[in-house]
Amino acid sequence: MKKKRPLPAVEVFSTTEAGVSPVSIKRLAEHVLKEEGAKGIRRVSVILVNNREIRELNSRFLKKNRPTDVMSFPLDGPDGRTGEVYASVDMAKDQAVRFAVSLGEELSRLVIHGILHLLGYDDRHPNPRKIMKAREEHHLRTGPLARIKAKSNM
């Protein structure tokens, strides 16, 4: 009988007012990791930040002095692989307006996108980008909460 691997521990932190439930973000992350297969990852931290904070990360690690919507960092630690996903709430708010979706849906998309990067998905080239986009859409449609529930009607 095949042994079930435990799901990675998921933690959610926020350095800014996100207007969404951290429990909802955690459940969505757990859903994606379970469906995709955790691929050896033992812990995932989702950190909600503002544009200033994500710009600093983008500048420091990718040498791009501008904010971005989401960044992922796969890490190796003493207890195995871990990963961090940083999502900009400010960018999520702007993009939600631009794409005419709720803040919850846009933040869901960013969290899913970041986790898929941790799992090895790539969006730098057209064909892998199509595959990654299809997985994002799948998780938006099938996730236990489908979208992160906004605390307000943003």
MARBA-3410 file (N, C-alpha, C, O; in Angstrom, 1 decimal):
154
0.8,-1.2,0.0,0.0,0.0,0.0,0.9,1.2,0.0,1.8,1.4,0.8 ~ 0.6,2.1,-0.9,1.4,3.4,-1.0,1.1,4.3,0.1,-0.1,4.6,0.5 ~ 2.2,4.8,0.7,2.1,5.7,1.8,1.7,7.1,1.3,2.3,7.6,0.4 ~ 0.7,7.8,2.0,0.4,9.1,1.6,1.4,10.1,2.2,1.8,10.0,3.4 ~ 1.9,11.0,1.4,2.8,12.0,1.9,2.0,13.1,2.5,1.0,13.5,2.0
2.5,13.6,3.7,1.8,14.7,4.3,1.9,15.9,3.5,2.9,16.2,2.8 ~ 0.8,16.7,3.5,0.9,18.0,2.8,1.8,18.9,3.5,2.1,18.8,4.7 ~ 2.4,19.8,2.7,3.3,20.8,3.3,2.5,21.7,4.3,1.3,22.0,4.1 ~ 3.2,22.2,5.3,2.6,23.1,6.2,2.4,24.4,5.5,3.4,24.8,4.8 ~ 1.3,25.1,5.6,1.1,26.4,5.0,0.9,27.5,6.0,0.1,27.3,6.9
1.7,28.5,5.9,1.5,29.7,6.8,1.2,30.9,6.0,1.6,31.0,4.8 ~ 0.4,31.8,6.5,0.0,33.0,5.9,0.3,34.2,6.8,-0.1,34.2,7.9 ~ 1.1,35.1,6.2,1.4,36.3,7.0,1.0,37.5,6.1,0.9,37.5,4.9 ~ 0.8,38.6,6.8,0.4,39.9,6.1,1.1,41.0,6.8,1.0,41.2,8.0 ~ 1.8,41.8,5.9,2.4,43.1,6.4,1.6,44.3,6.1,2.0,45.4,6.4
0.4,44.1,5.5,-0.4,45.2,5.0,-1.9,44.7,5.2,-2.2,43.5,5.2 ~ -2.8,45.6,5.2,-4.2,45.3,5.3,-4.6,44.7,4.0,-4.6,45.3,2.9 ~ -5.0,43.4,4.0,-5.3,42.7,2.8,-6.8,42.7,2.5,-7.2,42.6,1.3 ~ -7.6,42.7,3.5,-9.1,42.7,3.3,-9.6,41.3,2.9,-10.7,41.1,2.3 ~ -8.7,40.3,3.1,-9.1,38.9,2.8,-8.8,38.0,4.0,-8.0,38.4,4.9
-9.5,36.9,4.1,-9.3,36.0,5.2,-8.0,35.1,5.0,-7.9,34.5,4.0 ~ -7.1,35.2,6.0,-5.9,34.4,5.9,-6.2,32.9,5.9,-5.5,32.1,5.2 ~ -7.3,32.5,6.5,-7.7,31.1,6.5,-8.1,30.7,5.1,-7.8,29.5,4.7 ~ -8.8,31.5,4.4,-9.1,31.2,3.0,-7.9,31.1,2.1,-7.9,30.2,1.2 ~ -6.9,31.9,2.3,-5.7,31.9,1.5,-5.0,30.5,1.8,-4.5,29.9,0.9
-5.0,30.2,3.1,-4.3,28.9,3.5,-5.0,27.7,2.9,-4.3,26.8,2.3 ~ -6.3,27.7,2.9,-7.1,26.6,2.3,-6.8,26.5,0.8,-6.7,25.4,0.2 ~ -6.8,27.6,0.1,-6.5,27.6,-1.3,-5.1,27.1,-1.6,-5.0,26.2,-2.5 ~ -4.1,27.5,-0.8,-2.8,27.1,-1.0,-2.7,25.5,-0.8,-2.0,24.8,-1.6 ~ -3.3,25.1,0.2,-3.3,23.6,0.5,-4.0,22.8,-0.6,-3.5,21.8,-0.9
-5.1,23.4,-1.2,-5.7,22.7,-2.3,-4.8,22.6,-3.5,-4.7,21.5,-4.1 ~ -4.1,23.7,-3.8,-3.2,23.6,-5.0,-2.1,22.6,-4.7,-1.8,21.8,-5.6 ~ -1.5,22.7,-3.6,-0.4,21.7,-3.2,-0.9,20.3,-3.3,-0.1,19.4,-3.7 ~ -2.1,20.0,-2.8,-2.6,18.7,-2.8,-2.8,18.2,-4.2,-2.4,17.1,-4.5 ~ -3.5,19.0,-5.0,-3.8,18.6,-6.3,-2.6,18.4,-7.2,-2.5,17.5,-8.1
-1.7,19.3,-7.1,-0.5,19.3,-7.9,0.6,18.3,-7.5,1.4,17.9,-8.2 ~ 0.5,17.9,-6.2,1.5,17.1,-5.6,2.6,18.0,-5.1,3.1,18.8,-5.9 ~ 2.9,17.9,-3.9,3.8,18.9,-3.2,5.3,18.8,-3.7,6.0,19.7,-3.5 ~ 5.6,17.7,-4.4,7.0,17.6,-5.0,8.1,17.9,-4.1,9.1,18.6,-4.4 ~ 8.0,17.3,-2.9,9.1,17.4,-1.9,9.1,18.7,-1.1,9.9,18.8,-0.2
8.2,19.5,-1.3,8.1,20.8,-0.5,7.5,20.4,0.9,6.4,19.8,0.9 ~ 8.1,20.9,1.9,7.6,20.6,3.3,6.9,21.8,3.9,6.0,21.6,4.8 ~ 7.2,23.0,3.5,6.5,24.2,4.1,6.4,25.3,3.0,7.3,25.5,2.3 ~ 5.2,26.0,3.0,5.0,27.1,2.2,4.5,28.3,3.0,3.6,28.1,3.8 ~ 5.2,29.4,2.8,4.7,30.7,3.5,4.2,31.6,2.4,4.9,31.8,1.4
3.0,32.1,2.6,2.4,33.1,1.7,2.4,34.4,2.5,1.9,34.5,3.6 ~ 3.1,35.4,1.9,3.2,36.7,2.6,2.6,37.8,1.8,3.0,38.0,0.6 ~ 1.6,38.4,2.3,0.9,39.5,1.6,1.6,40.8,2.0,1.8,41.2,3.2 ~ 2.0,41.6,1.0,2.8,42.8,1.2,2.3,43.9,0.4,1.3,43.8,-0.4 ~ 2.9,45.1,0.6,2.5,46.3,-0.2,3.4,46.5,-1.4,4.4,45.7,-1.5
3.2,47.5,-2.2,4.0,47.7,-3.4,5.5,48.0,-3.0,6.4,47.6,-3.7 ~ 5.7,48.8,-2.0,7.0,49.2,-1.5,7.8,47.9,-1.2,9.0,47.8,-1.6 ~ 7.2,47.0,-0.4,7.9,45.8,0.0,8.3,44.9,-1.2,9.4,44.3,-1.3 ~ 7.3,44.7,-2.1,7.6,43.8,-3.2,8.6,44.5,-4.2,9.3,43.8,-4.9 ~ 8.5,45.8,-4.3,9.5,46.5,-5.2,10.9,46.2,-4.6,11.8,46.0,-5.4
11.1,46.3,-3.3,12.4,46.1,-2.7,12.9,44.7,-3.0,14.0,44.4,-3.3 ~ 12.0,43.7,-2.9,12.3,42.3,-3.2,12.7,42.1,-4.7,13.7,41.5,-5.0 ~ 11.9,42.7,-5.5,12.2,42.7,-7.0,13.5,43.3,-7.3,14.2,42.8,-8.2 ~ 13.8,44.4,-6.7,15.1,45.1,-6.9,16.2,44.3,-6.4,17.2,44.1,-7.1 ~ 16.1,43.8,-5.2,17.2,43.0,-4.6,17.5,41.7,-5.3,18.7,41.4,-5.6
16.4,40.9,-5.7,16.7,39.6,-6.2,16.6,39.5,-7.8,17.3,38.7,-8.3 ~ 15.9,40.4,-8.4,15.8,40.3,-9.9,16.3,41.6,-10.6,16.3,41.7,-11.8 ~ 16.8,42.5,-9.8,17.4,43.8,-10.3,16.4,44.6,-11.1,16.8,45.2,-12.1 ~ 15.1,44.5,-10.7,14.1,45.3,-11.4,13.5,46.2,-10.3,12.9,45.8,-9.4 ~ 13.7,47.5,-10.5,13.4,48.5,-9.5,11.9,49.0,-9.7,11.7,50.1,-10.0
11.0,48.0,-9.6,9.6,48.3,-9.8,8.8,47.2,-9.1,9.2,46.1,-8.9 ~ 7.6,47.6,-8.7,6.7,46.6,-8.0,6.3,45.5,-9.1,6.2,45.8,-10.3 ~ 6.0,44.3,-8.6,5.4,43.3,-9.4,4.3,42.7,-8.6,4.1,43.0,-7.4 ~ 3.5,41.8,-9.2,2.3,41.3,-8.5,2.6,40.1,-7.6,2.1,40.0,-6.5 ~ 3.5,39.2,-8.0,3.8,38.1,-7.2,5.3,37.6,-7.4,5.8,37.7,-8.5
5.9,37.1,-6.4,7.3,36.6,-6.5,7.3,35.3,-5.6,6.7,35.2,-4.6 ~ 8.0,34.3,-6.2,8.2,33.0,-5.5,9.6,32.7,-5.2,10.5,33.0,-6.1 ~ 9.9,32.2,-4.1,11.3,31.8,-3.7,11.3,30.4,-3.2,11.0,30.1,-2.1 ~ 11.8,29.4,-4.0,12.0,28.1,-3.5,13.3,28.1,-2.7,14.3,28.7,-3.1 ~ 13.3,27.5,-1.5,14.4,27.5,-0.6,14.7,26.1,-0.1,13.8,25.3,0.0
15.9,25.8,0.2,16.3,24.5,0.8,16.7,24.8,2.2,17.5,25.7,2.5 ~ 16.1,24.1,3.2,16.4,24.3,4.6,16.9,23.0,5.2,16.9,22.0,4.6 ~ 17.2,23.1,6.5,17.6,21.9,7.2,16.6,20.8,7.3,16.9,19.6,7.4 ~ 15.3,21.1,7.2,14.2,20.1,7.2,13.6,19.8,5.9,12.5,19.3,5.8 ~ 14.3,20.2,4.8,13.8,20.0,3.5,13.5,21.2,2.7,13.8,22.3,3.2
12.8,21.1,1.6,12.5,22.2,0.7,11.3,23.0,1.3,10.4,22.5,1.8 ~ 11.5,24.3,1.2,10.4,25.2,1.6,10.2,26.2,0.5,11.0,26.3,-0.4 ~ 9.2,27.0,0.6,9.0,28.0,-0.4,8.3,29.2,0.2,7.5,29.1,1.2 ~ 8.5,30.4,-0.4,7.9,31.6,0.0,7.2,32.2,-1.2,7.8,32.3,-2.3 ~ 6.0,32.7,-1.0,5.2,33.4,-2.1,4.9,34.7,-1.5,4.2,34.8,-0.5
5.4,35.8,-2.2,5.0,37.2,-1.8,4.1,37.7,-2.8,4.3,37.7,-4.0 ~ 2.9,38.2,-2.4,1.9,38.7,-3.2,1.6,40.2,-2.8,1.4,40.5,-1.6 ~ 1.6,41.1,-3.8,1.3,42.5,-3.5,-0.2,42.7,-3.5,-0.8,42.6,-4.5 ~ -0.7,43.1,-2.4,-2.1,43.5,-2.2,-2.4,44.7,-3.1,-3.5,44.8,-3.7 ~ -1.5,45.7,-3.1,-1.7,46.9,-3.9,-1.9,46.5,-5.4,-2.8,47.0,-6.0
-1.0,45.7,-5.9,-1.1,45.3,-7.3,-2.4,44.5,-7.5,-3.0,44.6,-8.6 ~ -2.7,43.6,-6.6,-4.0,42.8,-6.7,-5.2,43.7,-6.8,-6.1,43.5,-7.6 ~ -5.2,44.8,-6.0,-6.3,45.8,-6.0,-6.4,46.4,-7.4,-7.4,46.5,-8.0 ~ -5.2,46.9,-7.9,-5.2,47.6,-9.2,-5.6,46.6,-10.3,-6.4,47.0,-11.2 ~ -5.1,45.4,-10.3,-5.4,44.4,-11.4,-6.8,44.0,-11.3,-7.5,43.7,-12.3
-7.4,43.9,-10.1,-8.8,43.5,-9.9,-9.7,44.5,-10.7,-10.6,44.2,-11.3 ~ -9.4,45.8,-10.5,-10.1,46.9,-11.2,-9.9,46.7,-12.7,-10.9,46.8,-13.5 ~ -8.7,46.6,-13.1,-8.3,46.5,-14.5,-9.0,45.3,-15.2,-9.4,45.5,-16.4 ~ -9.1,44.2,-14.5,-9.6,43.0,-15.1,-11.1,42.8,-14.8,-11.7,41.7,-15.2 ~ -11.7,43.7,-14.0,-13.1,43.6,-13.6,-13.4,42.3,-12.9,-14.4,41.7,-13.2
-12.6,42.0,-11.9,-12.8,40.9,-11.0,-12.7,41.4,-9.6,-12.3,42.5,-9.3 ~ -13.1,40.5,-8.7,-13.0,40.9,-7.3,-11.6,40.8,-6.8,-10.8,40.2,-7.4 ~ -11.3,41.6,-5.7,-10.0,41.5,-5.1,-9.7,40.0,-4.7,-8.6,39.5,-4.9 ~ -10.7,39.3,-4.2,-10.5,37.9,-3.8,-10.1,37.1,-4.9,-9.2,36.2,-4.8 ~ -10.7,37.2,-6.1,-10.3,36.4,-7.3,-8.9,36.8,-7.7,-8.1,35.9,-8.0
-8.6,38.0,-7.8,-7.2,38.4,-8.2,-6.2,37.9,-7.3,-5.1,37.4,-7.7 ~ -6.4,38.1,-6.0,-5.4,37.6,-5.0,-5.3,36.1,-5.0,-4.2,35.5,-4.9 ~ -6.4,35.4,-5.3,-6.4,33.9,-5.5,-5.5,33.6,-6.6,-4.6,32.7,-6.5 ~ -5.7,34.3,-7.7,-4.8,34.0,-8.9,-3.4,34.2,-8.6,-2.5,33.4,-9.0 ~ -3.0,35.3,-7.9,-1.6,35.5,-7.6,-1.0,34.4,-6.7,0.1,34.0,-6.9
-1.8,34.0,-5.7,-1.3,33.0,-4.8,-1.1,31.6,-5.5,-0.1,31.0,-5.4 ~ -2.1,31.3,-6.4,-2.0,30.1,-7.2,-0.8,30.2,-8.1,0.0,29.2,-8.2 ~ -0.6,31.3,-8.8,0.5,31.5,-9.7,1.8,31.3,-9.0,2.7,30.6,-9.5 ~ 1.9,31.9,-7.8,3.2,31.8,-7.0,3.5,30.4,-6.6,4.6,30.0,-6.7 ~ 2.5,29.7,-6.2,2.7,28.3,-5.8,3.1,27.4,-7.0,3.9,26.5,-6.9
2.4,27.7,-8.1,2.8,26.9,-9.3,4.3,27.1,-9.7,4.9,26.2,-10.1 ~ 4.8,28.3,-9.5,6.2,28.6,-9.7,7.0,27.7,-8.8,8.0,27.2,-9.2 ~ 6.6,27.7,-7.5,7.4,26.9,-6.5,7.4,25.4,-6.9,8.4,24.7,-6.7 ~ 6.4,25.0,-7.6,6.3,23.6,-8.0,7.0,23.3,-9.4,6.9,22.2,-9.9 ~ 7.6,24.3,-9.9,8.4,24.2,-11.2,7.7,24.6,-12.5,8.3,24.5,-13.5
6.5,25.2,-12.4,5.9,25.7,-13.6,6.6,26.9,-14.1,7.1,27.7,-13.3 ~ 6.6,27.1,-15.4,7.4,28.2,-16.0,6.4,29.0,-16.9,5.6,28.5,-17.6 ~ 6.6,30.4,-16.9,5.7,31.2,-17.7,6.6,32.1,-18.6,6.1,33.1,-19.1 ~ 7.8,31.8,-18.8,8.7,32.6,-19.6,8.6,32.4,-21.1,9.0,33.2,-21.9 ~ 8.0,31.2,-21.5,7.9,30.9,-22.9,6.5,30.5,-23.2,5.7,30.0,-22.3
6.0,30.7,-24.4,4.6,30.5,-24.8,4.0,29.2,-24.4,2.9,29.2,-23.7 ~ 4.6,28.0,-24.7,3.9,26.8,-24.4,3.8,26.5,-22.9,2.7,26.1,-22.5 ~ 4.9,26.6,-22.2,4.8,26.4,-20.7,3.8,27.4,-20.1,3.1,27.1,-19.1 ~ 3.8,28.6,-20.6,2.9,29.7,-20.1,1.4,29.2,-20.3,0.6,29.4,-19.4 ~ 1.1,28.6,-21.4,-0.3,28.1,-21.6,-0.6,27.0,-20.6,-1.8,27.0,-20.1
0.3,26.1,-20.4,0.1,25.1,-19.4,-0.2,25.7,-18.0,-1.1,25.3,-17.3 ~ 0.7,26.6,-17.6,0.6,27.2,-16.3,-0.7,28.0,-16.2,-1.4,27.9,-15.1 ~ -1.1,28.7,-17.2,-2.4,29.4,-17.2,-3.6,28.5,-17.1,-4.5,28.8,-16.3 ~ -3.5,27.4,-17.7,-4.6,26.4,-17.6,-4.7,25.8,-16.2,-5.8,25.6,-15.7 ~ -3.6,25.6,-15.6,-3.6,25.1,-14.2,-4.1,26.2,-13.3,-4.9,25.8,-12.3
-3.8,27.4,-13.5,-4.3,28.5,-12.7,-5.9,28.5,-12.8,-6.6,28.6,-11.8 ~ -6.4,28.5,-14.0,-7.8,28.5,-14.2,-8.5,27.3,-13.6,-9.6,27.4,-13.0 ~ -7.8,26.1,-13.7,-8.4,24.9,-13.1,-8.5,25.1,-11.6,-9.6,24.8,-11.0 ~ -7.5,25.6,-10.9,-7.6,25.8,-9.5,-8.5,26.9,-9.1,-9.1,26.8,-8.0 ~ -8.7,27.9,-9.9,-9.7,28.9,-9.6,-11.1,28.3,-9.6,-12.0,28.7,-8.8
-11.3,27.4,-10.6,-12.6,26.8,-10.7,-12.9,25.7,-9.7,-14.1,25.5,-9.3 ~ -11.9,25.0,-9.3,-12.1,23.8,-8.5,-11.7,23.9,-7.1,-11.9,23.0,-6.3 ~ -11.0,25.0,-6.7,-10.5,25.1,-5.3,-11.7,25.0,-4.3,-12.8,25.3,-4.7 ~ -11.4,24.6,-3.1,-12.4,24.4,-2.1,-13.2,25.7,-1.8,-14.4,25.6,-1.5 ~ -12.6,26.8,-2.0,-13.3,28.1,-1.8,-13.5,28.8,-3.2,-14.1,29.8,-3.2
-12.8,28.2,-4.2,-12.9,28.8,-5.6,-12.2,30.1,-5.6,-11.3,30.4,-6.5 ~ -12.5,31.0,-4.7,-11.8,32.3,-4.7,-11.7,32.7,-3.2,-12.5,32.4,-2.4 ~ -10.7,33.4,-2.9,-10.5,33.9,-1.5,-11.6,34.9,-1.3,-11.9,35.8,-2.0 ~ -12.3,34.6,-0.2,-13.5,35.5,0.2,-13.0,36.8,0.7,-12.3,36.8,1.7 ~ -13.4,37.9,0.1,-13.0,39.2,0.6,-13.8,39.5,1.8,-15.0,39.2,1.9
-13.2,40.2,2.8,-13.9,40.6,4.0,-14.8,41.8,3.7,-15.8,42.0,4.4 ~ -14.5,42.5,2.6,-15.4,43.6,2.2,-15.8,43.3,0.7,-15.4,42.3,0.2 ~ -16.5,44.2,0.2,-17.0,44.0,-1.2,-16.0,44.6,-2.2,-16.4,45.1,-3.3 ~ -14.7,44.6,-2.0,-13.7,45.1,-2.9,-13.7,44.4,-4.2,-12.9,44.7,-5.1
END
